[in-house]
Amino acid sequence: MKKYFLLMLLSTGFFSVKISAQQLPDYTGYPSMFFQLNPAYTGTRGDLDARLVYRKQWVGFEDAPVTQFAGIHSRLWKGRLGIGTTMFKDVTGPTNRTDLGFTAAYHLHFPDVEFSAGFGADFMKYTIDGSKMTTHWTGDPAVDNTITDSERKTNARAGILLYNDRFHFGLGVLSMVNNKSEFYLNDTTKKSIVSYVPHYFFTCGYNFHGNPEYVWENNLMAEYVTGLPIMINYNLRVHYREKFMGGVSWRLKDAIALQAGYILLDHFQFIYSYDIGISPLRKGHSGSHEVMIGYRMNFGDHHGGYKNFDEFQKQKFHLF
């Protein structure tokens, strides 16, 4: 029971007690999928970019979070419009959340930078499976192990971004609407409420590539969820000949992660990340694993905006 409630407190904000907690999953490989954190990043590569992610968190911790993500985005209309879609499924013990999102961004070209503003809509299904709950007291009146209940909600996201081939600064807001899901409405004893709160993501990065064979990719992300301390995440990745990648990241008071990646046939990228816990929870698990597969297709230089678009397409702040 302690494990279940610890996970619920960390991930949802559950039962009739109002709890403020992070409600969206984290990804160690977030520099390769900024468009999930901020819709203004939609279409920033100028070509087709697709991502598949599988993340298993806190291995050894019973019913710890497991997240699956799929996303794709591209750019249309002579480089002015980015469009994309994302989907993730996050399972934590008896709770199951599935989100489908659609994003769009408008890009303005300037001599050395681009500015974009993005918006998006999210459609969510949140499920509580009573059969996966265990209680210390048999027949606990607050839990019905025979009922599975679901709620569907819609929400919105928005963001802005300033970037070029060397740096990027962005601010995104997810779960903008303060709505809530209510479960077991016919039984006031078991009634449960999950309130959704905004998540703010500030992202920035700078990349140094004095040696043409190496690119040092630096990224910093600050996440703020209403009622919680700011979470800081720094990510450093070194790319060699735009083929091999190795890196390390640090999540404040939570984990240190190691990363390795490889680009195959110029279109496919594989990244593996391993998180080493540094929080008090580390005593109960053996780390977290994350696997990412990326696919990229180059449409050429017809997207507009820069005279030397081939060089801009390399997107040093994203690389692949």
C-alpha positions as CSV (number, residue, x, y, z in Angstrom):
1,M,0.0,0.0,0.0
2,K,2.9,2.4,0.8
3,K,4.2,1.9,-2.8
4,Y,0.9,2.6,-4.4
5,F,0.2,5.8,-2.4
6,L,3.8,7.1,-2.9
7,L,3.4,6.7,-6.7
8,M,0.0,8.3,-6.7
9,L,1.2,11.3,-4.6
10,L,4.1,11.8,-7.1
11,S,2.1,11.5,-10.3
12,T,-1.5,12.4,-10.0
13,G,-3.1,14.2,-7.1
14,F,-5.6,11.5,-6.2
15,F,-8.7,10.9,-4.0
16,S,-10.8,13.7,-2.5
17,V,-7.7,15.3,-0.8
18,K,-6.4,18.1,-3.0
19,I,-2.8,17.4,-3.9
20,S,-0.4,19.4,-6.1
21,A,1.9,17.2,-8.1
22,Q,3.6,16.9,-11.4
23,Q,1.1,15.2,-13.7
24,L,3.0,14.9,-17.0
25,P,5.8,12.4,-17.7
26,D,9.5,13.4,-17.9
27,Y,11.9,12.3,-20.6
28,T,15.7,12.1,-20.3
29,G,16.0,12.6,-24.0
30,Y,13.9,15.8,-24.1
31,P,16.4,17.7,-26.3
32,S,15.3,15.5,-29.2
33,M,11.6,16.1,-28.5
34,F,11.2,19.7,-27.5
35,F,8.0,19.9,-29.5
36,Q,6.3,17.8,-26.8
37,L,7.2,20.5,-24.2
38,N,6.4,23.5,-26.3
39,P,4.3,23.6,-29.4
40,A,6.4,26.5,-30.8
41,Y,9.1,23.9,-31.5
42,T,6.7,22.3,-34.0
43,G,8.4,22.3,-37.4
44,T,11.7,23.8,-36.2
45,R,13.7,21.2,-38.2
46,G,12.0,22.1,-41.4
47,D,11.7,18.5,-42.5
48,L,9.8,15.5,-41.3
49,D,10.8,14.3,-37.8
50,A,9.2,11.4,-36.0
51,R,9.9,9.9,-32.5
52,L,9.0,6.8,-30.6
53,V,9.9,6.6,-26.9
54,Y,9.6,3.9,-24.3
55,R,10.5,4.8,-20.7
56,K,10.4,2.5,-17.7
57,Q,10.9,4.4,-14.5
58,W,12.3,3.2,-11.1
59,V,13.0,-0.4,-12.0
60,G,12.4,-2.7,-9.0
61,F,9.7,-0.4,-7.7
62,E,6.4,-2.3,-8.0
63,D,4.0,-0.7,-10.5
64,A,6.3,2.2,-11.1
65,P,5.5,4.6,-14.1
66,V,5.8,3.2,-17.6
67,T,5.5,5.8,-20.4
68,Q,5.1,5.2,-24.2
69,F,5.3,8.2,-26.6
70,A,4.9,8.8,-30.3
71,G,5.2,12.1,-32.1
72,I,5.7,13.5,-35.6
73,H,6.0,17.1,-36.9
74,S,7.0,18.9,-40.1
75,R,6.9,22.3,-41.8
76,L,4.6,23.5,-44.6
77,W,3.6,26.6,-46.5
78,K,7.1,27.7,-47.5
79,G,8.5,27.2,-44.1
80,R,6.0,29.4,-42.3
81,L,3.7,26.8,-40.7
82,G,4.7,23.8,-38.6
83,I,2.2,21.1,-37.8
84,G,2.5,18.0,-35.6
85,T,0.8,15.4,-33.5
86,T,1.8,13.6,-30.3
87,M,0.5,10.8,-28.2
88,F,1.6,9.3,-24.9
89,K,0.3,6.6,-22.5
90,D,1.5,6.8,-18.9
91,V,0.7,3.9,-16.6
92,T,1.3,4.2,-12.8
93,G,-0.1,1.4,-10.7
94,P,-3.9,1.6,-10.9
95,T,-4.0,4.8,-13.0
96,N,-3.7,5.0,-16.7
97,R,-3.6,8.2,-18.7
98,T,-3.6,8.5,-22.5
99,D,-3.2,11.8,-24.3
100,L,-3.6,12.7,-28.0
101,G,-2.3,16.2,-29.0
102,F,-2.3,18.3,-32.1
103,T,0.0,21.3,-32.5
104,A,0.7,24.1,-34.9
105,A,3.3,26.9,-35.0
106,Y,3.7,29.9,-37.1
107,H,7.4,30.8,-37.9
108,L,8.7,34.3,-38.7
109,H,12.0,34.6,-40.5
110,F,14.6,37.3,-39.6
111,P,18.2,37.8,-40.9
112,D,19.8,35.5,-38.4
113,V,17.0,34.0,-36.2
114,E,13.5,32.7,-36.4
115,F,10.6,33.5,-34.0
116,S,7.7,31.1,-33.7
117,A,4.4,31.0,-31.7
118,G,2.7,27.7,-31.2
119,F,-0.7,26.4,-30.0
120,G,-2.2,23.0,-29.5
121,A,-5.2,21.0,-28.2
122,D,-5.0,17.9,-26.1
123,F,-7.6,15.1,-25.7
124,M,-7.1,12.9,-22.6
125,K,-8.6,9.8,-21.2
126,Y,-7.8,9.0,-17.5
127,T,-8.6,5.6,-16.1
128,I,-8.6,4.2,-12.5
129,D,-8.6,0.4,-12.3
130,G,-9.9,-0.7,-8.9
131,S,-8.7,-4.3,-9.4
132,K,-5.1,-3.1,-9.3
133,M,-5.5,-1.5,-5.8
134,T,-4.5,-3.2,-2.7
135,T,-5.6,-2.2,0.8
136,H,-4.3,-2.9,4.3
137,W,-7.9,-3.3,5.6
138,T,-10.2,-5.8,3.8
139,G,-13.3,-4.0,2.7
140,D,-11.9,-0.5,3.0
141,P,-15.0,1.7,2.3
142,A,-12.9,4.2,0.3
143,V,-11.9,1.7,-2.3
144,D,-14.0,-0.5,-4.6
145,N,-11.8,-3.2,-6.2
146,T,-14.6,-4.2,-8.6
147,I,-15.0,-0.9,-10.5
148,T,-12.9,0.6,-13.2
149,D,-13.8,4.2,-14.0
150,S,-12.7,6.6,-16.8
151,E,-13.0,10.3,-17.6
152,R,-12.3,12.2,-20.8
153,K,-11.1,15.8,-20.8
154,T,-9.8,18.3,-23.3
155,N,-7.0,20.9,-22.6
156,A,-4.7,23.3,-24.4
157,R,-1.1,24.2,-24.8
158,A,0.8,27.3,-26.1
159,G,4.4,28.5,-26.4
160,I,6.9,30.9,-28.0
161,L,10.4,30.3,-29.3
162,L,13.4,32.3,-30.5
163,Y,16.1,30.2,-32.3
164,N,18.7,29.8,-34.9
165,D,21.4,27.2,-35.7
166,R,23.4,28.0,-32.5
167,F,20.9,28.8,-29.7
168,H,17.3,28.6,-28.7
169,F,15.1,30.1,-26.0
170,G,11.5,28.9,-25.5
171,L,8.6,29.1,-23.0
172,G,5.8,26.6,-23.2
173,V,2.7,26.0,-21.1
174,L,0.9,22.6,-21.1
175,S,-2.4,21.8,-19.4
176,M,-3.4,25.4,-19.6
177,V,-7.0,24.8,-18.5
178,N,-7.6,24.2,-14.8
179,N,-10.2,21.4,-15.2
180,K,-10.6,18.2,-13.3
181,S,-11.8,14.6,-13.6
182,E,-14.2,13.1,-11.1
183,F,-14.6,9.4,-10.5
184,Y,-17.2,7.2,-8.7
185,L,-19.7,10.1,-8.6
186,N,-22.5,7.8,-7.5
187,D,-20.8,7.0,-4.2
188,T,-19.7,9.9,-2.1
189,T,-17.5,7.6,0.1
190,K,-15.4,6.6,-2.8
191,K,-15.6,9.8,-4.8
192,S,-12.1,10.8,-6.2
193,I,-10.9,13.9,-8.0
194,V,-7.9,14.6,-10.1
195,S,-7.3,18.3,-10.7
196,Y,-5.1,19.3,-13.7
197,V,-2.8,22.2,-13.2
198,P,-0.6,24.2,-15.7
199,H,3.0,23.0,-16.4
200,Y,5.4,25.7,-17.4
201,F,8.6,24.8,-19.4
202,F,11.4,27.2,-19.9
203,T,14.0,25.8,-22.3
204,C,17.3,27.2,-23.6
205,G,20.4,25.9,-25.2
206,Y,23.7,26.8,-26.9
207,N,25.9,24.6,-29.1
208,F,29.6,25.0,-29.6
209,H,31.2,23.3,-32.6
210,G,34.6,24.9,-33.1
211,N,36.0,21.6,-34.2
212,P,33.9,20.5,-37.3
213,E,33.9,16.9,-36.1
214,Y,32.4,17.6,-32.7
215,V,29.4,19.5,-31.5
216,W,28.8,20.2,-27.8
217,E,25.1,20.4,-27.3
218,N,24.1,22.2,-24.1
219,N,20.4,22.3,-23.0
220,L,18.8,23.7,-19.8
221,M,15.2,23.1,-18.9
222,A,13.3,24.6,-15.9
223,E,9.8,23.2,-15.2
224,Y,7.3,24.7,-12.8
225,V,4.1,23.1,-11.7
226,T,1.7,25.1,-9.6
227,G,2.4,24.4,-5.9
228,L,5.7,22.7,-6.4
229,P,9.4,23.8,-6.4
230,I,11.0,24.5,-9.8
231,M,12.6,21.4,-11.3
232,I,15.9,22.1,-13.1
233,N,17.4,19.7,-15.7
234,Y,20.7,20.2,-17.5
235,N,21.7,18.1,-20.5
236,L,25.1,17.9,-22.2
237,R,25.5,15.8,-25.3
238,V,28.6,15.5,-27.5
239,H,28.1,14.6,-31.2
240,Y,30.9,13.1,-33.2
241,R,30.7,13.5,-37.0
242,E,26.9,13.8,-36.6
243,K,27.0,10.0,-36.3
244,F,27.7,9.1,-32.7
245,M,26.4,10.8,-29.6
246,G,27.2,10.5,-25.9
247,G,26.0,12.6,-23.0
248,V,25.1,13.1,-19.4
249,S,22.2,14.9,-17.8
250,W,21.4,16.1,-14.3
251,R,17.9,16.4,-12.8
252,L,18.0,18.5,-9.6
253,K,17.7,16.3,-6.5
254,D,16.4,13.4,-8.6
255,A,18.8,11.7,-11.0
256,I,21.9,11.7,-13.1
257,A,21.5,10.1,-16.5
258,L,23.9,8.7,-19.1
259,Q,23.1,8.7,-22.8
260,A,24.4,7.1,-26.0
261,G,23.1,7.4,-29.6
262,Y,23.9,6.4,-33.1
263,I,22.5,7.6,-36.5
264,L,21.9,4.9,-39.1
265,L,21.6,5.5,-42.9
266,D,21.2,9.2,-42.3
267,H,17.5,8.7,-41.5
268,F,17.3,6.7,-38.3
269,Q,18.5,7.6,-34.8
270,F,18.7,5.3,-31.8
271,I,19.2,6.8,-28.3
272,Y,19.4,4.9,-25.0
273,S,19.4,6.7,-21.6
274,Y,19.9,5.3,-18.1
275,D,18.9,7.3,-15.1
276,I,20.8,6.8,-11.8
277,G,18.6,7.9,-8.9
278,I,20.0,10.4,-6.3
279,S,16.8,11.1,-4.4
280,P,15.7,9.2,-1.3
281,L,13.7,6.9,-3.6
282,R,17.0,5.5,-4.9
283,K,16.9,2.9,-2.1
284,G,13.8,1.3,-3.6
285,H,14.8,1.0,-7.3
286,S,17.7,0.4,-9.6
287,G,17.3,3.3,-12.0
288,S,15.2,4.1,-15.1
289,H,15.6,3.1,-18.7
290,E,14.6,5.0,-21.8
291,V,14.8,4.0,-25.5
292,M,14.2,6.5,-28.3
293,I,13.9,5.8,-32.0
294,G,13.9,8.7,-34.4
295,Y,13.2,9.0,-38.1
296,R,14.0,12.0,-40.3
297,M,13.3,12.8,-44.0
298,N,14.7,15.8,-45.7
299,F,12.4,17.5,-48.2
300,G,15.2,19.8,-49.6
301,D,15.7,23.5,-49.3
302,H,12.3,24.7,-50.5
303,H,11.0,25.7,-47.0
304,G,12.2,29.2,-47.3
305,G,13.5,31.7,-44.8
306,Y,17.3,31.4,-45.2
307,K,19.4,31.8,-48.3
308,N,21.7,28.9,-47.1
309,F,18.9,26.7,-45.9
310,D,21.0,23.5,-46.2
311,E,23.3,24.9,-43.4
312,F,20.3,25.9,-41.3
313,Q,18.8,22.5,-41.8
314,K,21.5,20.9,-39.7
315,Q,19.8,22.5,-36.7
316,K,22.9,22.4,-34.4
317,F,20.6,22.8,-31.4
318,H,18.8,19.6,-32.3
319,L,21.3,17.9,-34.7
320,F,19.0,15.0,-35.5
